[in-house]
């Protein structure tokens, strides 16, 4: 039985499919003249069980146990009410964007591996499979939930460069191997990629790197409703960010999918999310 996911909330405002850096811009929009920060936080909260729980728990999620499942999911993010940042919101955004907008099948979201508020799990933020004809792509995700978009891009590039090193891939494969569920498409081939006997080079040849950057947007700040003028300004903004990413990634010859999520005030999203999370901690 397939997992039933929440309905989409973010809308595609900008999309460029041209290689080598295709991009998609996802936007929460406005309501009553205000950017929908609380509604975005609510959407992220709805997705918490689908990113922080294993497949068995997801399939059992229902009205009879939703409080228990939400508590279990929340424990994988934070056991404290006071936090300075919510980088995990970037991981949630990456997870839902890949599933809803790129039709991926999740293998693993790193939120699942967190057991307390003090855990920092290294590696790719999400691992997904995308079927392509008779074959598949392995999506190895990186997410940043920042105020400054360019700093987010610089840090994302640095993370990618460290994650493709042979020594890192050995550890990453060992961690992921035991989490490839029964319902994953091309499961045996995916398992083979993560076995220690398989060269990391072969894994990287199958890889696409979705890079999600959620950032405080000048375009979002300058408007109070979605209009053609807003979309045009946002399109220019994310095109400039794509150019900056291309400059920073240099000659790293891999396949990428850029996902930009413009925010109003990051703090507004964090505060709204925290209010919903607190009762389950």
N, C-alpha and C positions, 0 to 999 in steps of 0.2 A: 504494500500500500504506500503510495507516494506521500511525502510530507506536503501539507497544504500551507502555503506561505501567506502572510498578510498582503493585502492589495498594495500596488505601487502608490507612492506619495510624491516623490520627486519627479519632476518633468524634464524631459530633454529639451533644452533651449538652444543648444549649439551642438553641432555634430559635423566632424570632418573625418572622412574615412581614408583619406590618402596617407600612404606610407611615406616615411618610416615611423611617423608618430601620429597615428589616428587619435582623435580626441573626442570626448563626449562631455558636455557641460550639463550638469543636473542642478535644478533649481527648486527651492521650496516655495517661492512666490510670496505674495502679500495677501493680507486680509485686513480690511478696515484701515488701510494706509500704513500698516506695519508689516515688516518682514515676519514670516511665520516661524519664529524660533521655537515657541512652545509646541507647535504642531510637529515640527521636525523632531524635537525631543521625544514626543509621544510616539512617533513612528519608530524611532530608534529603540524605545523601550519595548514596543511590540515585537521587535526582532531579536531581543535579547535571548529568549529561549532557543531560537533557531541558530544562533551563533555560539552560544556558550554551553549547550547541552549536546550529548551524543545522539545518534540517530534513534536509538531505542527510547530515550526520554522524549525526543521530539514526537515520535509516533504515538506516545501515550499521553501527550499533552491534551487536556480537555477541561471541561467545566468542573469535573469532580476533583481535580488535583492541581488547578492552575496556580494557586497560592504556593503550594509546595514546590512546584516546578520553577516558579519565579524566584523563590528564595534560593533554590539550588543554583539557578543561573546567576543571580546577583552575587552569590558567594564566589563565583569564578572571576568577578571583576573587583569588588571592594568589600572589605569587612569594616570599613571606617566611614564615617559620615563626612569627614573633613578632608578635602583633597585640593591640590593646587592645579591639577590638570586632569583631563579626561582623554588621554591618547587612545583609550579603548573605544571611544566613539568613532574614531577613524577606522578602526577595525570592523566595527559594526557597519559603517557606511560602505566600506569595501565589500563586505560580505553580501549585503543586500543589493548593492549595485551590480555585482557580478551575476547574482542569481536572477534578479528581475530584468535587468537591461541587456545582459549578454548571454542569458540562458545557460549559465554554467551549472554543473553539479558539484556541490562542495565535497571535498575530501576531508578537509580539516580547517577550522578557524582556530587560531592560537588562543583565543579566549577560553576554549575548552580545556586547555592545559593549565590554566591558572587556578590555583586553589586558595589563594588569599590575597589580600590587598597589597602585600609586599612582594608578590611574585613578579618578576620581569622575565618573560619568556622571549628568548632571542629567536631570530630567524624570520622567514617569510610570514607575513601577517595572515595570509590565507592561501590555501592550496585548493584549486578547483580543476575539473576536467570539462573540456568542451569537445563534443563529437564533431568531426569534420569528415563527412563521407564515410569511408570505411575506417578512417583513423581517428586521431584525437590530438588535442593540444593540452598541455599541462600549464595551467595559469598559476604563477607564483607571485603573490600579491605583496605590495608595499603600500602602506597608508600613513598619511600625516594629517593631523588635526591641529592646525596652527593658526596664529594670527597673521603671520607674514608668509605670503605664498612663496616668495623666492627663497627664504630660509627653509621652508618645507621641501622645496625642490632640491636644494643643495643637500639636505640631510637624507632625502630619499635616494638620491644618486649615490651618496656615500654608503648607505645601507646596501644597495644593490651590488655595488662593487665588492663589498666585504662578503656578501652572501654567495657570490659565485666562485669564491676561492675554493680550490679542491679540499682543503682542510675543513672548511665550514660545511661543504656539501656532505662530507662523510658523516658528520654529527647530525646534520639535518635529516639525512636519509634514515638513520637509525631511529630518530625520534618519530618520524612520520610513518614508518613501515607498519607499526601495530595499529594504526588508526584508519586504514583503508577499508571502509565498510563493505558489506556484501552487495549493496545495491549500486555500487559505483560502476559506470560504464567502462568497458575495457579493463575490468578490474585486474585480470591476470597480467596484462601488459603494464598497467600502472604499478602493480606490485614489483614487477621485474625491474622497473626503473629505480625503485628505492632499495633494492637489495644491494648489499655491500659488494657483491661480485660485479655489479654493473658500473661502468665508468660514469663519473659525473658529467663527462662530455656528452654522453648519449642523452642524459636527462635534460641538459641545457639545450640540445638540438630540438627537443619537443616543447620547449618552454616559450610562453608568452608572459611578459611582466606587466600586469595591470598596476598602474601607479595612481593611487587616489590622493588628491590634495584638496582638503577642505580648508578654506582660508577666509579671512575677513576681506570682503570685496568692496572696492570703491564704487563699483557699479550698483551693487545692492544698496549701499548707503545713500547714493545720489537719487534714488527713485522711491516712490511709494506705491507703485502698481506695475504690473507687467504690461509693457507696451512695446511697439516696434523699436522705438528709440532705446529703451532699456536693453532689449535683446541685441540690438546692433552694438551698443557699447560693451555689453558683456562678451559678445563674440570677439571684439577687438582685444579685450582684456585677456581672455583665455588664449587667443592666438599669440599674444605677446609672451604669455607664460609658456606656451609650447615652444616658442623660439628660445626662451631661456633654458628650458629643459634640454633642448637639442644642443645648445652651447655647452652645458655642464656635463652631459652624458658623453660628449666627444665621439670617439670612434668605437665605442662599445657596440659591437655588431650583434644585437639581439632584437627580438620583436617586442614592441611595447604597445600598451593601450593606456593612454592618458585619460584620467577621469577627474574633472575639476568640479568641486561643489562649493560655489560661492556662499559665504555666510554674511549675516549682518554682524552682530556682536557674538563672538564665540562664547563669552561668559553667559550670555542669555540662554544659549542652548544647554550649556553645562549646568547652570542653576536649575533650569526646568527639569532636566534629566535627574539631577540629584534629588529633587523633591519627590519624584516618582519612585526613586530607588530606595530612599531612606526607610520606608515601612517594611522592606524585605531584607534589611541587613540584620 
